Amino acid sequence: MKAQRLDIITTLPQTIIETILCLLPIEEAARTSILSREWRYKWTTIPKLVFPHSMVFKRTIEEQQLEQTSDTTMARKNMDTTCKLFYAIYQVLLLRQGPIQEFNLTIRRHGTCFEIGQIILHLSRNHTVLRLTLDLNNLLLPLSLFSMQQLTDLSLKSCAINRIPVFNGFGSLTSLSLEFVYISIECLKHLLRVCPSLKSLKLIITDDHIWGDKTFRIMDFFKCLPVVEHLTTTRYFSEYGVNVSVPEETSTSLIHLKYFCSKEMRVVERSGWTFLFVLIQCSPNLERIKLEMNTEIDTAVDDCDEEFVMFEEYSNVWLEHLIELEVKDFKNCKTMMEFLKFILARSPNLKKVILLTWMNDKHEELEMSTILLSSPRASPVKIIVKNRCRAQP
């Protein structure tokens, strides 16, 4: 008699099987139901559901030809595929046999707020979702989301928040990401106020995404983040924060902040530098700073001396806990060099400065490094210059 072949995978603990199935696309995980009677419903208990736009939007050659010949026919095709996506989501939710802890949905073509609202409403009533990611192709965010008060991680992209209802707030939310979300400053401040446990905040917005009154005080914004540890903003956001005069006296309102990243920062814009220095002044425990400079070359950069006054205004700033500074797309100009000298002289625990640059001139790069190494430093910091031009194959 032949020994029965051992099925190692089936004998694994259920938690490990769920982890493996979570790594598969949802349609592939569902197909494991045909393996055997034991596997028929295993996929229905996985705690993470991801519905990407590519799930039913894979275009064939025939569809590409339709797009070129008939806009009406292609629009009808897009609507049909959108319906297929929502039908697949409904089917999965109906077959669920376990809790859903993480739910990701990406819409790249036309959908409706009603359909998305129904899905979110079902999740809020029947599952304890902890992590939610929505990319909604500029659709209005359904109000049913605000009933999911158990959320710990919320990521919203390409959607619109018209208003925030009166509710108890997201008391458990520790991570919030808003990317290209249409929202007013008042709605944003209200949203942050009802998230008292927020430790990580990412705000990627442009001028077009803020509607209504765009002015606010820097300190009012910081006061909405009493326990934040990681903060990422763009230069567009910092511009609004300095439309109103900066207070003469600042406080340590960001006492828990350890990491700050500023994207699309420009050398010649004083508002961005002001926002950065006020933030540093309010963050006594800041450990890491990352500046992603705007790659647009401004011809006025080398002649801009106005910014140097700023360094004198913040001469009392001392970065006791700063460990690392990284500047992406660094440009060798007076303002940037003065900023680096400022940081080097006031950071007694600074260990590493990383400069990612596009400089083609090796002599200029060597001269810059020499100037920085000979400048007053509060610590034996290591300065690393990575030339991205020479790194290209």
The 8 nearest C-alpha neighbors of each residue, nearest first, counted from 0:
[[1, 2, 3, 4, 5, 6, 7, 10],
 [2, 0, 3, 4, 5, 6, 7, 10],
 [1, 3, 4, 0, 5, 6, 7, 10],
 [4, 2, 5, 1, 0, 6, 7, 10],
 [3, 5, 2, 6, 1, 7, 9, 8],
 [4, 6, 7, 3, 10, 2, 8, 9],
 [7, 5, 9, 8, 4, 10, 3, 11],
 [6, 8, 10, 9, 5, 11, 4, 12],
 [7, 9, 11, 10, 6, 16, 12, 5],
 [10, 8, 11, 7, 6, 16, 38, 37],
 [9, 11, 7, 8, 12, 6, 13, 5],
 [10, 12, 8, 9, 13, 16, 15, 7],
 [13, 11, 15, 14, 16, 10, 9, 17],
 [12, 14, 16, 15, 17, 11, 41, 10],
 [15, 13, 17, 16, 12, 18, 11, 45],
 [16, 14, 18, 17, 13, 12, 19, 11],
 [17, 15, 13, 19, 18, 14, 20, 12],
 [18, 16, 20, 45, 14, 15, 19, 21],
 [17, 19, 15, 21, 16, 20, 14, 22],
 [18, 20, 16, 22, 17, 21, 15, 23],
 [21, 19, 17, 23, 22, 18, 28, 16],
 [22, 20, 18, 23, 19, 17, 47, 45],
 [21, 23, 20, 19, 18, 24, 28, 17],
 [22, 24, 20, 21, 28, 27, 25, 19],
 [25, 23, 27, 26, 28, 22, 49, 21],
 [24, 26, 28, 27, 23, 29, 49, 48],
 [27, 25, 29, 28, 24, 30, 54, 23],
 [28, 26, 30, 24, 29, 25, 23, 31],
 [27, 29, 25, 30, 26, 31, 20, 23],
 [30, 28, 26, 27, 31, 42, 32, 25],
 [29, 31, 27, 32, 28, 33, 26, 34],
 [30, 32, 33, 29, 34, 28, 38, 27],
 [39, 33, 31, 38, 30, 34, 29, 40],
 [34, 32, 31, 35, 30, 39, 38, 36],
 [35, 33, 31, 32, 38, 36, 39, 30],
 [34, 36, 38, 37, 33, 39, 32, 31],
 [35, 37, 39, 38, 34, 33, 32, 40],
 [38, 36, 35, 39, 40, 41, 9, 34],
 [37, 39, 32, 35, 41, 36, 40, 34],
 [32, 38, 40, 36, 37, 41, 33, 35],
 [41, 39, 43, 42, 38, 32, 37, 44],
 [40, 42, 38, 43, 44, 39, 32, 37],
 [43, 41, 44, 40, 45, 29, 28, 20],
 [44, 42, 95, 40, 41, 96, 45, 94],
 [43, 45, 97, 96, 42, 41, 46, 95],
 [44, 46, 17, 47, 42, 43, 21, 20],
 [45, 47, 99, 100, 98, 44, 101, 48],
 [48, 46, 101, 45, 102, 100, 21, 99],
 [47, 49, 102, 101, 103, 50, 46, 25],
 [50, 48, 103, 102, 104, 51, 25, 47],
 [49, 51, 104, 103, 105, 48, 52, 54],
 [52, 50, 105, 53, 54, 104, 49, 106],
 [51, 53, 105, 54, 106, 107, 56, 50],
 [54, 52, 56, 51, 55, 57, 50, 107],
 [53, 55, 52, 51, 56, 50, 57, 84],
 [56, 54, 53, 57, 80, 84, 52, 83],
 [55, 57, 53, 54, 58, 52, 80, 81],
 [58, 56, 53, 55, 59, 54, 52, 62],
 [57, 59, 62, 56, 60, 63, 61, 55],
 [58, 60, 62, 61, 63, 57, 64, 56],
 [61, 59, 63, 62, 64, 58, 65, 66],
 [60, 62, 64, 59, 63, 65, 58, 66],
 [63, 61, 65, 59, 64, 60, 58, 66],
 [62, 64, 66, 60, 65, 61, 59, 67],
 [65, 63, 61, 67, 66, 62, 68, 60],
 [66, 64, 62, 68, 67, 63, 69, 73],
 [67, 65, 63, 73, 64, 68, 69, 70],
 [68, 66, 64, 65, 69, 63, 70, 73],
 [67, 69, 65, 66, 64, 70, 72, 73],
 [70, 68, 72, 71, 65, 66, 67, 73],
 [69, 71, 73, 72, 66, 74, 68, 67],
 [72, 70, 74, 73, 69, 75, 76, 66],
 [71, 73, 75, 69, 74, 70, 76, 65],
 [72, 74, 76, 70, 66, 75, 71, 65],
 [75, 73, 77, 71, 76, 72, 70, 78],
 [74, 76, 78, 72, 73, 77, 79, 71],
 [75, 77, 73, 79, 74, 78, 72, 80],
 [78, 76, 74, 80, 79, 75, 73, 81],
 [77, 79, 81, 75, 76, 80, 82, 74],
 [78, 80, 76, 82, 77, 81, 75, 83],
 [79, 81, 83, 77, 82, 78, 55, 76],
 [82, 80, 78, 84, 83, 79, 77, 85],
 [81, 83, 79, 85, 80, 84, 86, 78],
 [82, 84, 80, 86, 81, 85, 87, 79],
 [85, 83, 81, 87, 82, 86, 55, 88],
 [84, 86, 88, 82, 87, 83, 89, 81],
 [85, 87, 83, 89, 84, 88, 82, 90],
 [88, 86, 90, 84, 85, 89, 83, 91],
 [89, 87, 85, 91, 86, 90, 92, 84],
 [90, 88, 86, 92, 87, 91, 93, 85],
 [91, 89, 87, 93, 88, 92, 86, 94],
 [90, 92, 88, 94, 93, 89, 87, 95],
 [91, 93, 89, 95, 94, 90, 88, 121],
 [92, 94, 90, 91, 95, 89, 88, 96],
 [95, 93, 91, 92, 43, 90, 96, 40],
 [94, 96, 43, 92, 93, 97, 91, 44],
 [97, 95, 44, 43, 94, 98, 40, 93],
 [96, 98, 44, 95, 99, 43, 46, 45],
 [97, 99, 126, 46, 100, 127, 44, 96],
 [100, 98, 46, 128, 126, 101, 47, 127],
 [99, 101, 128, 129, 46, 47, 127, 98],
 [100, 102, 130, 47, 128, 99, 131, 129],
 [101, 103, 48, 131, 49, 47, 132, 130],
 [104, 102, 49, 132, 50, 131, 133, 48],
 [105, 103, 50, 133, 51, 49, 132, 134],
 [104, 106, 134, 51, 52, 133, 135, 50],
 [107, 105, 135, 52, 136, 108, 134, 104],
 [106, 108, 136, 52, 105, 109, 135, 134],
 [109, 107, 106, 110, 136, 77, 81, 78],
 [108, 110, 78, 81, 111, 107, 77, 106],
 [109, 111, 108, 81, 112, 106, 114, 78],
 [112, 110, 113, 114, 115, 109, 138, 116],
 [111, 113, 115, 114, 116, 139, 141, 138],
 [112, 114, 116, 111, 115, 117, 141, 110],
 [115, 113, 117, 116, 112, 111, 118, 110],
 [114, 116, 118, 112, 117, 113, 119, 111],
 [117, 115, 113, 141, 119, 114, 118, 112],
 [116, 118, 120, 114, 115, 119, 121, 113],
 [119, 117, 115, 121, 120, 116, 122, 114],
 [118, 120, 122, 116, 121, 117, 144, 123],
 [119, 121, 117, 123, 143, 118, 122, 116],
 [122, 120, 118, 124, 119, 123, 125, 117],
 [123, 121, 119, 126, 125, 120, 124, 118],
 [122, 124, 120, 147, 121, 125, 126, 119],
 [125, 123, 121, 122, 126, 120, 127, 147],
 [124, 126, 122, 123, 121, 127, 98, 120],
 [127, 125, 122, 98, 128, 99, 123, 124],
 [126, 128, 100, 129, 99, 98, 149, 123],
 [129, 127, 100, 99, 126, 101, 130, 150],
 [128, 130, 150, 100, 151, 101, 149, 127],
 [131, 129, 152, 101, 128, 153, 151, 150],
 [130, 132, 153, 102, 101, 103, 152, 154],
 [133, 131, 103, 154, 155, 153, 104, 102],
 [132, 134, 155, 104, 135, 103, 105, 156],
 [135, 133, 105, 156, 157, 106, 155, 136],
 [134, 136, 106, 158, 138, 137, 157, 133],
 [135, 137, 157, 107, 138, 106, 134, 158],
 [138, 136, 158, 157, 135, 159, 139, 180],
 [139, 137, 158, 135, 136, 159, 140, 112],
 [140, 138, 159, 158, 160, 141, 112, 137],
 [139, 141, 160, 159, 158, 138, 142, 112],
 [142, 140, 116, 143, 144, 139, 112, 115],
 [141, 143, 144, 145, 140, 164, 116, 163],
 [142, 144, 141, 145, 120, 146, 119, 116],
 [145, 143, 142, 146, 147, 141, 119, 120],
 [146, 144, 147, 143, 142, 148, 166, 164],
 [145, 147, 144, 148, 143, 123, 166, 142],
 [148, 146, 123, 145, 149, 144, 150, 128],
 [147, 149, 169, 146, 150, 168, 145, 170],
 [148, 150, 147, 171, 129, 151, 127, 169],
 [151, 149, 129, 172, 148, 152, 130, 147],
 [150, 152, 172, 129, 171, 173, 130, 174],
 [153, 151, 130, 174, 150, 172, 175, 173],
 [154, 152, 175, 131, 130, 132, 174, 176],
 [153, 155, 176, 132, 175, 177, 131, 133],
 [156, 154, 177, 133, 132, 176, 134, 178],
 [157, 155, 134, 178, 158, 179, 180, 177],
 [158, 156, 137, 179, 180, 136, 135, 134],
 [157, 159, 137, 138, 180, 135, 156, 139],
 [158, 160, 181, 139, 180, 140, 138, 137],
 [161, 159, 182, 140, 162, 181, 139, 158],
 [160, 162, 159, 182, 163, 139, 140, 181],
 [163, 161, 160, 164, 186, 182, 142, 183],
 [162, 164, 186, 165, 161, 190, 160, 142],
 [165, 163, 166, 162, 142, 145, 167, 168],
 [164, 166, 163, 167, 168, 145, 162, 193],
 [167, 165, 168, 164, 145, 146, 163, 193],
 [168, 166, 169, 165, 193, 148, 170, 146],
 [169, 167, 193, 166, 170, 194, 148, 145],
 [168, 170, 148, 194, 172, 171, 193, 150],
 [169, 171, 168, 194, 172, 195, 196, 148],
 [172, 170, 151, 169, 149, 150, 196, 173],
 [171, 173, 151, 169, 150, 170, 197, 152],
 [172, 174, 197, 198, 151, 196, 152, 199],
 [175, 173, 199, 152, 197, 172, 198, 200],
 [176, 174, 153, 200, 154, 152, 199, 201],
 [175, 177, 201, 154, 200, 155, 202, 153],
 [178, 176, 155, 202, 180, 156, 201, 203],
 [177, 179, 203, 156, 180, 204, 202, 155],
 [180, 178, 204, 157, 156, 203, 208, 181],
 [179, 181, 158, 157, 178, 159, 156, 177],
 [182, 180, 208, 159, 209, 160, 158, 179],
 [181, 183, 160, 209, 180, 159, 210, 208],
 [184, 182, 210, 186, 209, 185, 211, 187],
 [183, 185, 187, 186, 213, 188, 182, 212],
 [184, 186, 188, 187, 183, 189, 212, 182],
 [187, 185, 189, 183, 184, 188, 190, 182],
 [188, 186, 184, 190, 185, 189, 183, 191],
 [187, 189, 191, 185, 190, 186, 184, 192],
 [188, 190, 186, 192, 187, 191, 185, 193],
 [191, 189, 187, 188, 192, 193, 186, 194],
 [192, 190, 188, 194, 189, 193, 223, 187],
 [191, 193, 189, 223, 194, 190, 188, 195],
 [192, 194, 168, 191, 190, 195, 169, 189],
 [193, 195, 169, 191, 192, 196, 197, 170],
 [196, 194, 197, 193, 170, 192, 225, 224],
 [197, 195, 173, 194, 172, 171, 198, 170],
 [198, 196, 173, 194, 227, 195, 172, 174],
 [199, 197, 227, 228, 173, 226, 174, 196],
 [198, 200, 174, 229, 227, 197, 228, 230],
 [201, 199, 230, 175, 176, 174, 229, 231],
 [200, 202, 176, 231, 230, 177, 232, 175],
 [203, 201, 232, 177, 231, 204, 178, 176],
 [204, 202, 178, 233, 232, 179, 177, 201],
 [203, 205, 179, 178, 202, 208, 233, 180],
 [206, 204, 207, 235, 208, 179, 203, 209],
 [205, 207, 208, 209, 235, 204, 236, 210],
 [206, 208, 205, 209, 210, 181, 204, 179],
 [207, 209, 181, 205, 206, 204, 180, 179],
 [210, 208, 183, 182, 207, 206, 181, 213],
 [211, 209, 183, 182, 208, 212, 213, 181],
 [210, 212, 183, 213, 209, 184, 185, 182],
 [211, 213, 214, 210, 184, 183, 185, 209],
 [214, 212, 184, 211, 239, 209, 215, 210],
 [215, 213, 239, 212, 242, 240, 243, 216],
 [216, 214, 240, 239, 243, 217, 213, 242],
 [217, 215, 219, 218, 240, 243, 220, 241],
 [216, 218, 240, 220, 219, 221, 215, 241],
 [217, 219, 221, 220, 216, 222, 249, 246],
 [220, 218, 222, 216, 217, 221, 223, 215],
 [219, 221, 217, 218, 223, 222, 216, 188],
 [222, 220, 218, 223, 224, 219, 217, 252],
 [221, 223, 219, 224, 220, 225, 218, 252],
 [222, 224, 221, 192, 220, 191, 225, 219],
 [223, 225, 222, 227, 221, 226, 197, 253],
 [224, 226, 222, 227, 223, 253, 252, 195],
 [227, 225, 255, 224, 198, 197, 228, 196],
 [228, 226, 198, 224, 256, 197, 199, 229],
 [227, 229, 256, 198, 257, 255, 199, 258],
 [230, 228, 199, 258, 227, 259, 256, 257],
 [229, 231, 259, 200, 201, 199, 258, 260],
 [232, 230, 260, 201, 259, 261, 202, 200],
 [233, 231, 202, 261, 203, 201, 262, 260],
 [234, 232, 262, 235, 261, 236, 203, 263],
 [233, 235, 237, 264, 236, 263, 271, 238],
 [236, 234, 233, 238, 205, 237, 206, 204],
 [235, 237, 234, 238, 233, 239, 232, 204],
 [236, 238, 234, 240, 239, 235, 271, 274],
 [239, 237, 235, 236, 270, 240, 241, 234],
 [240, 238, 214, 242, 237, 241, 236, 213],
 [241, 239, 217, 237, 238, 215, 216, 242],
 [240, 242, 243, 239, 238, 270, 244, 245],
 [243, 241, 239, 240, 214, 244, 238, 215],
 [242, 244, 241, 216, 245, 215, 214, 240],
 [245, 243, 241, 246, 242, 216, 240, 247],
 [244, 246, 243, 247, 241, 217, 216, 277],
 [247, 245, 248, 244, 249, 218, 217, 216],
 [246, 248, 245, 249, 244, 250, 277, 312],
 [249, 247, 246, 250, 245, 277, 280, 218],
 [250, 248, 246, 281, 247, 251, 280, 277],
 [249, 251, 252, 281, 248, 280, 253, 218],
 [250, 252, 281, 254, 253, 282, 283, 249],
 [251, 253, 250, 254, 281, 222, 221, 225],
 [254, 252, 282, 256, 251, 281, 255, 225],
 [253, 255, 282, 251, 252, 256, 283, 284],
 [256, 254, 228, 253, 226, 227, 257, 284],
 [257, 255, 228, 253, 285, 227, 254, 282],
 [256, 258, 285, 286, 228, 284, 229, 287],
 [259, 257, 229, 287, 288, 256, 286, 285],
 [258, 260, 230, 288, 231, 229, 289, 287],
 [261, 259, 231, 289, 290, 288, 230, 232],
 [260, 262, 290, 232, 233, 231, 291, 264],
 [263, 261, 233, 291, 264, 232, 234, 290],
 [262, 264, 293, 292, 234, 291, 233, 265],
 [263, 265, 292, 234, 293, 262, 291, 261],
 [266, 264, 293, 267, 268, 292, 263, 271],
 [265, 267, 268, 264, 300, 334, 335, 292],
 [266, 268, 265, 300, 269, 303, 306, 299],
 [269, 267, 270, 265, 266, 271, 272, 264],
 [268, 270, 272, 271, 273, 267, 306, 266],
 [271, 269, 273, 238, 268, 272, 241, 274],
 [270, 272, 274, 273, 269, 237, 268, 234],
 [273, 271, 275, 269, 274, 270, 276, 268],
 [274, 272, 270, 276, 275, 271, 269, 277],
 [273, 275, 271, 277, 272, 276, 237, 278],
 [276, 274, 272, 278, 273, 277, 279, 271],
 [277, 275, 279, 273, 278, 274, 280, 272],
 [276, 278, 280, 274, 279, 275, 273, 281],
 [277, 279, 281, 275, 276, 280, 274, 282],
 [280, 278, 276, 282, 281, 277, 275, 283],
 [279, 281, 277, 278, 282, 316, 276, 283],
 [280, 282, 251, 278, 279, 253, 250, 252],
 [283, 281, 253, 279, 254, 285, 284, 280],
 [282, 284, 285, 254, 281, 251, 318, 280],
 [285, 283, 320, 282, 257, 254, 286, 256],
 [284, 286, 257, 282, 256, 321, 283, 320],
 [287, 285, 321, 257, 322, 320, 258, 284],
 [286, 288, 258, 323, 321, 324, 322, 285],
 [289, 287, 324, 259, 260, 258, 325, 323],
 [288, 290, 260, 325, 326, 324, 259, 261],
 [291, 289, 326, 261, 260, 292, 327, 325],
 [292, 290, 327, 262, 263, 326, 261, 264],
 [291, 293, 264, 263, 328, 265, 290, 327],
 [292, 294, 263, 264, 265, 295, 291, 328],
 [293, 295, 292, 296, 328, 263, 265, 291],
 [296, 294, 293, 297, 265, 292, 263, 298],
 [297, 295, 294, 298, 300, 293, 299, 330],
 [296, 298, 299, 300, 295, 267, 266, 301],
 [299, 297, 300, 296, 301, 302, 295, 303],
 [298, 300, 297, 302, 301, 303, 267, 296],
 [301, 299, 303, 302, 297, 298, 267, 332],
 [300, 302, 332, 303, 299, 333, 298, 334],
 [301, 303, 299, 300, 304, 333, 298, 332],
 [302, 304, 300, 301, 305, 299, 267, 306],
 [305, 303, 306, 307, 302, 334, 333, 308],
 [304, 306, 307, 303, 308, 309, 269, 267],
 [305, 307, 308, 304, 309, 269, 334, 303],
 [308, 306, 309, 305, 310, 304, 334, 311],
 [309, 307, 306, 311, 310, 305, 312, 304],
 [308, 310, 312, 307, 311, 306, 313, 273],
 [311, 309, 313, 312, 308, 307, 314, 341],
 [310, 312, 314, 309, 313, 308, 307, 315],
 [313, 311, 309, 310, 314, 308, 315, 307],
 [314, 312, 315, 310, 311, 316, 309, 276],
 [313, 315, 311, 316, 312, 310, 317, 341],
 [316, 314, 313, 317, 312, 311, 280, 345],
 [315, 317, 314, 313, 280, 318, 345, 279],
 [316, 318, 345, 319, 315, 346, 280, 283],
 [319, 317, 346, 321, 320, 345, 316, 283],
 [318, 320, 346, 317, 321, 347, 348, 283],
 [321, 319, 286, 284, 318, 285, 348, 322],
 [320, 322, 286, 349, 318, 285, 287, 319],
 [323, 321, 349, 286, 350, 348, 287, 320],
 [324, 322, 287, 351, 352, 349, 321, 350],
 [323, 325, 352, 288, 287, 289, 353, 351],
 [326, 324, 353, 289, 352, 354, 290, 288],
 [327, 325, 290, 354, 329, 289, 291, 355],
 [326, 328, 291, 355, 329, 292, 290, 354],
 [329, 327, 356, 355, 292, 294, 330, 326],
 [328, 330, 356, 327, 326, 355, 354, 331],
 [331, 329, 332, 328, 356, 335, 358, 357],
 [330, 332, 329, 335, 336, 333, 367, 358],
 [333, 331, 301, 335, 334, 330, 336, 300],
 [334, 332, 336, 335, 337, 301, 331, 304],
 [333, 335, 337, 336, 332, 338, 306, 307],
 [334, 336, 338, 337, 332, 333, 339, 331],
 [335, 337, 339, 333, 338, 334, 332, 340],
 [338, 336, 340, 334, 339, 335, 333, 341],
 [337, 339, 341, 335, 336, 340, 334, 342],
 [340, 338, 336, 342, 341, 337, 343, 335],
 [339, 341, 343, 337, 338, 342, 344, 336],
 [340, 342, 338, 339, 344, 343, 337, 345],
 [343, 341, 339, 345, 340, 344, 346, 338],
 [344, 342, 376, 340, 341, 345, 346, 339],
 [343, 345, 376, 377, 341, 342, 375, 346],
 [346, 344, 317, 342, 343, 318, 377, 347],
 [345, 347, 318, 349, 348, 377, 343, 319],
 [348, 346, 377, 378, 349, 319, 345, 318],
 [349, 347, 346, 322, 320, 378, 321, 350],
 [348, 350, 322, 346, 321, 380, 347, 323],
 [351, 349, 380, 322, 381, 323, 348, 379],
 [350, 352, 381, 323, 380, 382, 349, 353],
 [353, 351, 382, 324, 325, 323, 383, 381],
 [354, 352, 325, 383, 384, 382, 324, 326],
 [353, 355, 384, 326, 325, 385, 329, 356],
 [356, 354, 327, 385, 328, 329, 386, 384],
 [355, 357, 329, 328, 386, 358, 387, 354],
 [356, 358, 387, 388, 386, 359, 328, 355],
 [359, 357, 356, 360, 386, 364, 388, 361],
 [360, 358, 361, 357, 388, 386, 389, 364],
 [359, 361, 363, 362, 358, 364, 365, 357],
 [362, 360, 364, 363, 365, 359, 358, 366],
 [361, 363, 365, 364, 360, 366, 367, 359],
 [364, 362, 366, 360, 361, 365, 367, 358],
 [363, 365, 361, 367, 362, 366, 368, 360],
 [366, 364, 362, 368, 367, 363, 361, 369],
 [367, 365, 363, 369, 364, 368, 362, 370],
 [366, 368, 364, 370, 369, 365, 363, 371],
 [369, 367, 365, 371, 370, 366, 372, 364],
 [368, 370, 366, 372, 367, 371, 373, 365],
 [371, 369, 367, 373, 368, 372, 374, 366],
 [372, 370, 374, 368, 373, 369, 367, 340],
 [371, 373, 369, 374, 370, 368, 382, 375],
 [372, 374, 370, 371, 369, 375, 376, 368],
 [373, 375, 371, 372, 370, 376, 340, 343],
 [376, 374, 344, 373, 377, 343, 340, 372],
 [377, 375, 344, 343, 378, 374, 379, 345],
 [376, 378, 347, 344, 346, 345, 343, 375],
 [379, 377, 347, 380, 376, 348, 349, 346],
 [380, 378, 381, 350, 376, 377, 349, 347],
 [379, 381, 350, 378, 351, 349, 382, 352],
 [380, 382, 351, 350, 352, 383, 379, 353],
 [383, 381, 352, 351, 353, 380, 384, 368],
 [384, 382, 353, 352, 354, 385, 381, 351],
 [385, 383, 354, 353, 355, 386, 382, 356],
 [386, 384, 355, 354, 387, 356, 383, 353],
 [385, 387, 356, 388, 389, 357, 355, 384],
 [386, 388, 390, 357, 389, 356, 385, 391],
 [389, 387, 390, 357, 386, 391, 359, 358],
 [388, 390, 391, 387, 386, 392, 359, 357],
 [389, 391, 387, 388, 386, 392, 385, 357],
 [390, 392, 389, 388, 387, 386, 357, 385],
 [391, 390, 389, 388, 387, 386, 357, 385]]
